[in-house]
């Protein structure tokens, strides 16, 4: 890659998205970063010099607004890459998860990401751009209470594979970056939604799954302290943004590589390993 390029980062309020914005700016790129909340927009603008950063607000489930923003970005000049990082998390027993809650996770984490690519595709084809999708090791290996999130990431991996096959002949590379455990705020942001859901599910379900919820809370606290820094994942994303020939799929972190290896073990072996963990 020669010289700075224009990159759109969706889901840039914190964690991996915010770190990707910082890494791109440090490397001289022009960045349009999307967030949902006004406070997140103000915080992102305050952290960076605004000369090469534009912060916009949209929800990936609002396809009309997202389309307007993407068309505006494309009209301003060549679009080199779209980083699809927007996502939400929810911890709950899939056996009792209300359909509307499951639908919301899939709508943001899968449908919204595909809609983002669709909105940007005319510009990416015109400009020889690329797509970098941020997945998760949960898409390969799922445990109890993470069914909605893991299902969304598995679906995202599949949709990314299909988009890669469809768009490669049209000159648009599509990359899936799969981080391991990361010190990200996604589960902190999910805490309120999870607390509300526990109350809605009622005391019987809460008692039955309290131990698993407590385990997840402990894991989230541990991940915040010991997880890989978001900047490490951001560097991997930026490498694929800049690479002359980006990889189809990139794992980030030892645990992501381990999860990928466990995922292809015979089913009974894999299930025993997961049961021992939980």
C-alpha positions as CSV (number, residue, x, y, z in Angstrom):
1,X,0.0,0.0,0.0
2,X,1.4,3.4,-0.9
3,X,0.4,6.5,1.1
4,X,-2.5,7.2,3.4
5,X,-6.0,5.9,2.6
6,X,-9.5,6.5,3.7
7,X,-11.0,3.8,6.0
8,X,-14.5,3.5,7.5
9,X,-14.6,1.9,10.9
10,X,-18.0,0.8,12.1
11,X,-18.3,0.3,15.9
12,X,-15.6,2.6,17.1
13,X,-16.7,3.7,20.5
14,X,-14.4,1.5,22.6
15,X,-12.2,-1.6,22.7
16,X,-11.1,-3.0,19.4
17,X,-12.9,-0.4,17.3
18,X,-11.4,2.6,19.2
19,X,-8.0,1.0,19.1
20,X,-8.2,0.5,15.3
21,X,-9.1,4.1,14.8
22,X,-6.1,5.2,16.9
23,X,-3.8,2.8,15.0
24,X,-5.0,3.9,11.6
25,X,-4.6,7.6,12.5
26,X,-1.0,7.0,13.8
27,X,-0.2,5.4,10.5
28,X,-1.4,8.5,8.6
29,X,-4.7,7.2,7.3
30,X,-7.9,9.2,7.1
31,X,-10.7,7.6,9.2
32,X,-14.4,7.9,9.3
33,X,-15.5,6.3,12.6
34,X,-19.1,5.4,13.5
35,X,-20.6,5.3,17.0
36,X,-24.2,5.2,18.2
37,X,-24.2,7.5,21.2
38,X,-23.5,11.3,21.3
39,X,-21.2,10.8,24.3
40,X,-19.2,8.2,22.5
41,X,-18.8,10.6,19.5
42,X,-17.6,13.4,21.8
43,X,-15.1,11.1,23.6
44,X,-13.6,9.8,20.4
45,X,-13.2,13.3,19.0
46,X,-11.6,14.5,22.2
47,X,-9.0,11.7,22.0
48,X,-7.7,12.6,18.5
49,X,-6.8,15.5,16.3
50,X,-9.7,16.1,14.0
51,X,-7.7,16.8,10.9
52,X,-7.9,13.2,9.6
53,X,-10.8,11.9,11.7
54,X,-14.5,12.3,11.1
55,X,-16.9,10.8,13.6
56,X,-20.4,9.9,12.5
57,X,-23.4,8.4,14.3
58,X,-25.4,5.5,13.0
59,X,-26.8,2.2,14.2
60,X,-26.0,-0.7,11.8
61,X,-29.7,-1.8,12.1
62,X,-30.8,1.6,10.6
63,X,-30.0,0.8,7.0
64,X,-31.3,4.1,5.7
65,X,-29.1,6.3,7.9
66,X,-26.1,4.0,7.4
67,X,-26.6,4.2,3.6
68,X,-26.6,8.0,3.7
69,X,-23.4,8.1,5.7
70,X,-21.6,5.6,3.5
71,X,-22.7,7.4,0.3
72,X,-21.4,10.7,1.9
73,X,-18.1,9.1,2.8
74,X,-17.7,7.6,-0.7
75,X,-18.5,11.0,-2.4
76,X,-15.6,12.6,-0.4
77,X,-13.0,10.4,-2.1
78,X,-11.7,6.9,-2.7
79,X,-12.7,4.4,0.0
80,X,-9.9,1.9,0.7
81,X,-11.4,-0.2,3.4
82,X,-14.4,-0.9,5.6
83,X,-13.8,-2.4,9.0
84,X,-17.0,-4.0,10.2
85,X,-16.6,-4.1,14.0
86,X,-20.0,-3.2,15.4
87,X,-21.5,-5.7,17.8
88,X,-23.3,-6.4,21.0
89,X,-23.2,-9.2,23.6
90,X,-25.7,-10.9,25.8
91,X,-25.1,-13.7,28.4
92,X,-28.1,-15.9,29.0
93,X,-29.2,-19.6,28.7
94,X,-30.3,-20.2,25.2
95,X,-32.9,-22.6,26.4
96,X,-34.8,-19.7,27.9
97,X,-33.8,-16.7,25.8
98,X,-36.7,-14.8,24.5
99,X,-36.9,-14.7,20.7
100,X,-36.8,-10.9,20.6
101,X,-33.5,-10.8,22.5
102,X,-31.9,-13.4,20.2
103,X,-33.2,-11.6,17.2
104,X,-31.6,-8.3,18.4
105,X,-28.2,-9.9,18.8
106,X,-28.4,-11.4,15.3
107,X,-29.7,-8.2,13.8
108,X,-26.8,-6.2,15.0
109,X,-24.0,-8.8,14.7
110,X,-24.9,-10.4,11.5
111,X,-27.6,-8.6,9.5
112,X,-26.1,-5.2,10.3
113,X,-22.6,-6.1,9.2
114,X,-23.9,-7.5,5.9
115,X,-26.0,-4.4,5.4
116,X,-22.9,-2.3,6.0
117,X,-20.9,-4.2,3.3
118,X,-23.9,-3.8,0.9
119,X,-24.0,-0.1,1.5
120,X,-20.3,0.3,0.9
121,X,-20.0,-2.1,-2.0
122,X,-20.5,0.3,-4.9
123,X,-17.6,2.5,-3.6
124,X,-15.4,-0.4,-2.8
125,X,-15.8,-1.9,-6.3
126,X,-15.2,1.5,-7.8
127,X,-12.1,2.2,-5.7
128,X,-10.6,-1.2,-5.4
129,X,-11.3,-1.3,-1.7
130,X,-11.6,-4.2,0.8
131,X,-13.6,-5.4,3.7
132,X,-12.2,-6.4,7.1
133,X,-14.8,-8.1,9.4
134,X,-14.1,-8.5,13.1
135,X,-15.3,-11.9,14.3
136,X,-14.5,-13.9,17.5
137,X,-13.2,-17.2,18.6
138,X,-16.7,-17.7,20.0
139,X,-17.7,-18.3,16.4
140,X,-15.6,-21.5,16.4
141,X,-16.1,-22.7,20.0
142,X,-19.1,-21.9,22.1
143,X,-19.9,-22.5,25.8
144,X,-23.0,-22.3,28.0
145,X,-24.7,-18.9,28.3
146,X,-23.0,-17.5,25.2
147,X,-25.4,-19.1,22.7
148,X,-26.7,-15.9,21.1
149,X,-23.3,-14.2,20.8
150,X,-21.6,-17.3,19.6
151,X,-24.3,-18.1,17.1
152,X,-24.0,-14.6,15.7
153,X,-20.2,-14.9,15.4
154,X,-20.5,-18.3,13.7
155,X,-23.1,-16.8,11.3
156,X,-20.8,-13.8,10.7
157,X,-17.9,-16.1,9.8
158,X,-20.1,-17.9,7.3
159,X,-21.4,-14.7,5.7
160,X,-17.9,-13.4,5.5
161,X,-16.8,-16.6,3.7
162,X,-19.7,-16.2,1.2
163,X,-19.0,-12.5,0.7
164,X,-15.3,-13.4,0.0
165,X,-16.3,-15.9,-2.6
166,X,-18.8,-13.6,-4.3
167,X,-16.6,-10.5,-4.2
168,X,-13.2,-11.8,-5.0
169,X,-13.9,-12.0,-8.7
170,X,-15.1,-8.4,-8.5
171,X,-11.8,-7.2,-7.0
172,X,-13.0,-6.7,-3.4
173,X,-11.0,-8.8,-0.9
174,X,-13.0,-9.8,2.3
175,X,-11.0,-10.7,5.4
176,X,-12.2,-12.2,8.7
177,X,-10.1,-11.3,11.8
178,X,-10.8,-13.6,14.7
179,X,-9.4,-12.3,18.1
180,X,-9.1,-14.4,21.2
181,X,-10.0,-13.1,24.6
182,X,-9.6,-9.3,24.5
183,X,-9.7,-6.7,27.3
184,X,-12.7,-5.1,25.6
185,X,-15.6,-3.3,27.1
186,X,-18.2,-5.3,25.2
187,X,-19.2,-7.4,28.2
188,X,-19.2,-4.4,30.5
189,X,-21.7,-2.8,28.1
190,X,-23.7,-6.0,28.1
191,X,-24.0,-6.1,31.9
192,X,-27.1,-3.9,32.1
193,X,-28.9,-5.8,29.4
194,X,-28.0,-9.1,31.0
195,X,-29.2,-7.9,34.5
196,X,-32.5,-6.8,32.9
197,X,-32.9,-10.1,31.2
198,X,-32.2,-12.1,34.4
199,X,-35.1,-10.2,36.0
200,X,-37.4,-10.9,33.1
201,X,-36.6,-14.6,33.0
202,X,-37.9,-14.9,36.6
203,X,-36.5,-16.3,39.9
204,X,-36.7,-20.0,38.9
205,X,-34.5,-19.6,35.8
206,X,-32.2,-17.2,37.7
207,X,-31.6,-19.7,40.5
208,X,-31.0,-22.6,38.0
209,X,-28.4,-20.6,36.1
210,X,-26.9,-18.4,38.9
211,X,-23.7,-20.4,39.1
212,X,-23.1,-20.0,35.3
213,X,-23.8,-16.3,35.4
214,X,-21.4,-15.9,38.3
215,X,-18.8,-17.8,36.3
216,X,-19.2,-15.5,33.4
217,X,-19.0,-12.4,35.6
218,X,-15.7,-13.8,37.0
219,X,-14.5,-14.5,33.4
220,X,-15.3,-11.0,32.3
221,X,-13.4,-9.5,35.3
222,X,-10.4,-11.8,34.5
223,X,-10.5,-10.9,30.8
224,X,-10.5,-7.2,31.6
225,X,-7.3,-7.7,33.5
226,X,-5.6,-10.5,31.6
227,X,-7.1,-10.3,28.1
228,X,-5.0,-9.2,25.1
229,X,-5.0,-5.4,24.8
230,X,-7.3,-4.1,22.0
231,X,-4.3,-2.5,20.4
232,X,-2.9,-5.9,19.5
233,X,-6.0,-6.8,17.7
234,X,-6.1,-3.4,16.0
235,X,-2.6,-3.9,14.6
236,X,-3.7,-7.2,13.0
237,X,-6.7,-5.4,11.5
238,X,-4.5,-2.6,10.2
239,X,-2.1,-5.1,8.7
240,X,-5.0,-6.5,6.6
241,X,-6.1,-3.0,5.7
242,X,-2.6,-2.2,4.4
243,X,-1.5,-5.6,3.0
244,X,-1.1,-5.8,-0.8
245,X,-2.6,-9.2,-0.6
246,X,-4.8,-9.5,2.5
247,X,-5.3,-12.9,4.1
248,X,-8.7,-14.5,3.9
249,X,-8.8,-15.3,7.6
250,X,-6.5,-14.2,10.5
251,X,-6.5,-15.5,14.1
252,X,-5.1,-13.2,16.8
253,X,-3.8,-14.6,20.0
254,X,-2.7,-18.0,21.3
255,X,-6.2,-18.7,22.6
256,X,-7.7,-18.1,19.3
257,X,-5.4,-20.6,17.7
258,X,-6.1,-23.1,20.5
259,X,-9.9,-22.6,20.0
260,X,-9.5,-23.2,16.3
261,X,-7.7,-26.5,17.0
262,X,-10.2,-27.7,19.6
263,X,-13.1,-26.8,17.2
264,X,-12.0,-29.5,14.7
265,X,-11.6,-32.3,17.3
266,X,-14.2,-35.1,17.3
267,X,-17.4,-33.9,18.9
268,X,-17.2,-36.1,22.0
269,X,-13.7,-35.0,22.8
270,X,-14.6,-31.3,22.2
271,X,-17.7,-31.6,24.5
272,X,-15.6,-33.2,27.3
273,X,-13.1,-30.4,27.1
274,X,-15.9,-27.8,27.2
275,X,-17.6,-29.6,30.1
276,X,-14.4,-29.6,32.1
277,X,-14.1,-25.9,31.6
278,X,-17.6,-25.2,32.9
